[in-house]
Every structure is written in C-alpha cells, then in structure tokens.
Amino acid sequence: MRIMIKYFVLNIIRFFHYVVNYSMCRKIVAHWRTIYSYWIQLEFGKVGKGVYIGKMFFLKGAKYISLANNVCISERCIIEVYDSYQEQRFTPLLTIGANSHIGDDGHITCINMIQIGSNVLMGRKVFITDNAHGASDRTQLDFAPNKRPLVSKGPVIIEDNVWIGEMVCIMPGVKIGKGSIIGANAVVTKDVPPYCVVGGNPAKIIKNLDV
C-alpha cells in the first residue's frame, strides 16, 4: 500500500513539474516578487523610481522611511522605526540614498536618525542601530532589558560609496566616511574617516586609502 501511495504521489509531482517546470516557476516567483514590491512600497513615506523591496520579515514605521531612486532591499529584512516605545515619544527619520543596496537578512532599528548615502552596498545580515535598551546606568540594570527606556547616543550617518561586508554591526552615534570599506563581522563603535578600510571588534583602521 505504501509503495502504491508513493508511486501515485511521485506521478503527481512529475505531472505538475511537466506543466510548471523550474524555468516557469522562476518566472512566476519573479512576477510575484514584483507585485509584492509595488504593494509594500505604498507603506513608505517617500519612494523614488526603480525601487525594489523583497519580502520583509518585519516592517514597522515605514511612513518615516524615505527611499531614493533604485534602492534595493533584499529578502527577509527587518526594519523598525519607532515613534513611540512604552511612554516615550520620538521623531525618527530613516533615509536611504540612490542606488543603495541592503543585503538579505539586514536589520535596521531607528528612533533618532539613520542616514544611508548613495551607492552604499551592504552584504547579508548587516545590523544598523541608533539606539539601545537603556543607558549604561546601574539603576536600570534591575529592570528587564525590554522594560528599560530606549536611548540614542546620536544618529548614524553612512556617506556615499561605502561598502559594508557581511554581518557588520554599526552602532549608535557613528559616522562612516565616503568611500570606506567595512570588513565582514566588524563592530563599528566609532567614526570611520573617508576612504579607509576598517575591521575587527571593535573596528579599527586597517588601511587609509586616501594617502
């Protein structure tokens, strides 16, 4: 009986594969992704031409997000922009410049301001935040982290033509200068001058390309 069921199921799979083969399936998925991209763009505050947005894992506060022309947000990204948290109120702003690309599984969280310039390329699993749960204050440590107030040490600014490798973390109050390269797995806690290569945890200058 099991053999007959297995044979029947396999024949059904073969039939559907004949009708909708791999090439056809790719075309169907591509059309669906295009429809989804146009649909979710209606959530955003401002969207330029030629923008593509992959299927989001989580999206909050899209009305505070501005996307310039030809921005690409890849699959399974998390973008959280908070105008309130518990009893706190914020005036957040997230801007992404023209031709910039956020890789798969990227995570951006904003309560203050995150400004990403033009022609910025990010690898997968890049994390960018301008805030944290609580300050470095002993009096707050007796509360659960999710009960502590959100605190921003300052905006995050990423200038034009920056290349950010996979699994990089960019922390609050950081400015990354034009044309810089951030090596994979780096944790950026301080400003990065223009045209520098940085890497490590915490990230340090490996090479200055502007000399």
Secondary structure, DSSP 8 states (H G I E B T S, - for coil): -HHHHHHHHHHHHHHHHHHS-HHHHHHHHHHHHHHHHHHHHTTSSEE-TT-EE---SEEE-GGGEEE-TT-EE-TT-EEEE-SEETTEE---EEEE-TT-EE-TT-EEEESSEEEE-TT-EE-TT-EEES-EES-S-GGGTTS-GGGS-EE-S--EEE-TT-EE-TT-EE-TT-EE-TT-EE-TT-EE-S-B-TTEEEETTTTEEEEES--
